[in-house]
């Protein structure tokens, strides 16, 4: 029973990693950069949800209808104002450095504006739990799982069933050929970037509803999302979610059987093993060797 409880805890917690990993996958797929600021923006939107709740009394989940449009618009504006020129360069290190600089800029702005004191959201249902077969399932973590599944399905539908989504998928395969077919690369990049930040907003809502947070947690969260992406496979929406869940399970079982202090070390060790032995991830196709 303890094993099952730890397994359930890992699945529920890993969904927040999964949402962030999907956003990273979209941005990397089109722009070929590792957007390390993703975690910082998740924390930023957690603060947005916190203040909407404490100042205006807006429920965190209702705040999704406010946070998502703001996040999409912010992503669109960030691409055109910060990443547009760098995205056109062959040297992707410029975009990576921009992402790192943006991460520290936003983190320090949050530190100055809101201090390093942890914040948390306490609602009437925060302590609500379900106990099927004596397994404890917190309501907020269950909602996070539902949000993750709906987000994954939404992104999958967008990429597979819409013209713009098809353009994004084509650009992720071959940007040059996509451009020759008359598709504006900046438009495709901006769409992918906006959705990536939109998913950061969704993840921020889920995260703020479950855990305390502070400005410094962004980098850690970005690394965890990167590990989830590596586990699931780049370019696979469902794989990114699966990778997040798998990472959550690994950390939960490690904490239970080995100790909480070893959870991060084990997850980073798994990250190195996956990149060394199966760099395409558990759902990706085998990569061609040089």
N, C-alpha and C positions, 0 to 999 in steps of 0.2 A: 504493500500500500504506500509506503514511503517513496519507493521508486516511482510509482505512478503519479504521486503528488508532485515530485520534483520534475517529472516529465511534463506534466500539465503546466506547471509554473514556467518552464522553459519555453514551451510553445506559445503561451500567452505573452510572455515578455518579449520573445523574439520577433513578434509581429511589428513592433516599433522599429527594430533594426531593418526589417524587411521593407517597410514603406520608404525609409531613408535610402535603402539600397536601390530601389526602383528609380528614385530621382537621380542618384549617382549614375545609374546605368544609362538613362536617357541622355544626360549631359555628356558622359564619356562617349556614348555611341555616335553622337553627331559632331562634337567638338574635339574629341580625343584628348580631353583633359580630366584629371582627377580633381574634382571640385571639393577641396578640403574644407571649404567654408560651409558646406551643407549642414554639418552638425551645429555650427554657430547659429545658423538661421533657424534651425529647429528650436534651439533655446530662445532665440529672439521671439519667435511666434508663441512659444510657451509663455513668455512675459506678456505678449499681447493678450492672450487668453486670460492670464491672471488679472490684468488690469480691467479687462472687459467684465470679468466676474466681480472683482472687489469694488470697482468704482461705479459700474452700471448695473450690476446684478444679472448679467447675461450668463446663462448656463453655458459651461464649456462646450457642450456638443451643439447647442444652438449657435454658438460663436463660429462654427464651421462656415456658416453662410456669409459671415463677415470676413473671416480669415482667408478663405480660399481665393476670393476675387482680389484681395489686397496682395496675397502672395503671388498670384499669376501676374498682376500688373507690375509688381516689384521685380520679378524675374525678367519680364519683357524689357523694362527700363534699364535694369542692370546690364543686360546683354548689349543693348545699343549704346549705352554710355560708357561701359568699362571694357567689355570683352570683344566688341565687334572687330576692331582693328587687329587685335592679337589673334583672333580666331582665323584670320586670313593668312597668317604667317605659317610657314612650314615648321618653324621651331615652336613646339608646344610648351616649352619651358616657360615662355613668357606668360602664357595663360595660367600655368600652374603657379607661378610667382604672384600673379595678380590675385589668384584665389587665396593664396596664403596671406598676402597683404590685407585683403578684404576680411579674412577671418579674424586677424588680430585687430584690425580697425573696429569692426563691429563689436568684438568681445570687449575691447577697452572702453568703447562708448557705453556699453551696457554696465560695465563696472563703475564708471563715473556717474552714470545717471541713476543706477538702481542698487549700487553697492554689491559686495560679494556675499551678503547674507542670503542663505537659501530661502526660497519662496515655495509655497505649496498651496494647492487649492483644496479646500474642504467643503464638500457639498453634502446634502442630506443623504445621498446614496454612496458616499465615499467608503463607508464601512460595510456596505451591503455585500453579502456573499451568498453563493448557492452551494449546497452540499450534496450533490448527487453521488450516491454510493460512498459517502464519507470523504469525498474529494472536495477540497475547498477551492471554489472558483470565484474570485472577486468580480463584482459586477463591472467595475471600470476596466479591468483587464479583458473581460469578455467583450465589452464594447469595442476595445482597441482591436481585438481580433476581427470583429465584424467590419470595422472601418478599414482594416488592412485588406480584407477579402474584397470589399466593395471597390476600394481604390485600385487594386490589382485588376479586377474585372473591367473597371472603367478605362484604365490605361490600355489594357489589351484590346478592348473594343475600339478605342480611338485609333490605335495603331493599325488594326486589321480591317476596320470597316469604314474608315473615312479617307477622303482624298488627301487631306493634310497629313494624316497619320501615315498613309502610304508613302508620301514624300519624305517624311521623317525616317521611315524604315529604309527607303532607297538611299537617302543621304548617309545613313549609318553604314551602309554597305560600300558605297562608292560616291563620294561627294563630287568628284570631277565629272563622272558620267551623268549624275543628277543635274549638275549645272548645265551641261551640254543639252539636256532635254528641256531647258527653259525654266527650271525651278530656281528661285532666288535662294542662294545658300544662306544669306543673312536671315531671311524669313524662317527658314527651316530651323536654323540654330536658335533663333529667338523663341520659336514655339517650344522646342525641346527644353530650353533653359527655363522658360516660364513654367512649364509643367513640372520640371524638376524642383523649382522653388515652391510651386503649389503643393507638391508632395511633402516638402519640408514643413509647410504650414499645417498640413493634415497631421503629420507626425508630431508636430509641436502640440497640437490639441490633445492627441492621445497621451503623449508623454506627460504634459502638465496635469492631466486628470488623474495620473497614477502616482508619480514620484515627485519629491522635492527637487528643485533645480537651482542652479546659479550660473552666472556667465561663463565660468571656467569649464563647464561640462561639455561645451560644444566640440572641442577637438577630440576628446575621448569618444564622443558619439559618432563623429565623422569616421574615425578609425574603425569603430565597430561596424559601421555601415559598409566600409570598404572591405572588411573581412567577410561580411555577409555576401557582398557582391562577388568576391573571389570564390566563395563556396558555391554559390548558385550558378555562376557563369554570366559573363558580360553579354548584354544584348538579349537576355531572356527575362521578360517581366515576371513570369511565374517563378523562374529560377531565383530571381533576386529575393522574392518573398520567402521561398523555400530556404534560401541561404540564411536569411535573417532568423527564421524559426530554428534552423539547425544550430546556429550560433547560440541562440537563447537556450536551447536544450543542453548544449555542451557546457555552457557556463552554469546552468542550474544543477546539472549532475555533478560537475566539478566542485561546486560549492557544497553540495550535500555529502559527497563521498570523500573529498580531499580537504576542503576548507575554503572559505570565501577568499582568503588571500591568494589562493592558487588559481582562481577562476580566470583572471585576466591572462596570467602566464600561459595557461593551457590553451586559451582561445588564440593567443598570438602564436603559440607553437603550432596549432592546427593550421593557422593562416600560412605559415612558412612551409609546412608540409604540402598543403594543397598547391601553392604556387610552384613548389619544386617538382611534385609528382604528377599533378593534373592541373596545369595552369588555366585550362579552359573551364574549370569548375565541374560540378557534378552533373550539370545538365547541358554543358556545352559540347560542341563537336571538337574532335581532336585537331590541334593546331599543326600547321605544316612546319616541318623543320627546315632550317636553312641548308 
